[in-house]
Amino acid sequence: MAETKLQNTILILCHSRHVQEKLEEAYAHLIHQAMLPFKIRVESNPHPGLLDKLLDTTNCLIFVEKDPANSDESVLRLNTIRKKFRASGHQFVLLANSRFDYLSLAMKFDIGNILMEDQFDPQIIAALTKKLMGDDFFGFTPFFPDGYPIYDQKYEIKGEVQIFRLEESFFQDFIDTLEENQRNNFTTYITELAVNALA
């Protein structure tokens, strides 16, 4: 029987069991509720043979995590995976937490998508997945399915930039116009976009 080529695979390469389980639960919810416009397969920490097969046969969205307990080895592994998969056009998301300087790590490895480990809300995961695996990579629609207000403001960032709390330094006036439940999403995404642009 000929193998059917899978269109989209979610790869979770994660050391923290609780983070892995939260992400798996979020995707199980998205699949069960049919919240994505395409089919996905979820693989967590697959063996090297399967990893190589997925590289060549599917479109992958790869969630990676730095292991704070084994930092050097973790960074080497992350670099190897990134080089292998980035060359084939696969997308990466850095699973971040406050135990390490995740913005510098994202810049070092040219990862423009960051997801904080305490923000595994299925709506956010769905929006991120649609953005990175769907047809609206540059648009806001995946993150604001009910539309979004127009706010016309120009920001110029130059010279030496302090990345920590960048969103508060430059975008606080806009953040203040948002509803409380939108503020966390905005600060996460604007930080991601600004770091990616600066990098």
C-alpha positions, 0 to 999 in steps of 0.5 A: 500500500502506498504511503499517503504524504502527510500535509502538516506535522506538529513536532514537539521537541521538548524536555519538560514533560509538563510543557509537552503534555500541555501542548499535546492537550492543546492540539488534541482540543484543536483536532477534536473541535476542528478548529484548524482548516487543515489536518495535522499530525502531532509527534512528540520527541520522535526517534531520529529515524522518524525525524528524518522521514518527517523532514522529507515527507511533511510540512513541519511546525516545530516547537523547540525548548531549551533545557535549563538543566542541560543548557550547552547540550540543549543549545547544540541540539537546537542548532542541529535541528534548526539547520537541518529543518530550516533549510527545507523551509519548516517553521519553528516556535521557541517554547520560552520561560523566564528561566533563561534569556529566550529573546537572545536565544531566539535572535541567535538561532533566527527563530521569530516565533516565541510562545511562553509556556504559560500561554498554551491557550488553544485559541493562541495555539490555533492562531499560531498554527494557522499563521505558520502553516496556513495561507495568511502568514503576514496577516492578522486574521489568525490572531483576531478572527473577530476583526481588530481596531485600527490604530495609526501610529508610527514607531521608529526603533534605532541605535542600541535597543534594550530587548527586555520589556521592549513592548512596554518601552515602545507600545504602552500607549497602544496596549492601554487601548486594548481590553484586558484579555487582549493585552497578553496576546498583543505583548507576546506577538509584538515582542516576537515581531519586533525581535524578528525585525531587529534580528 
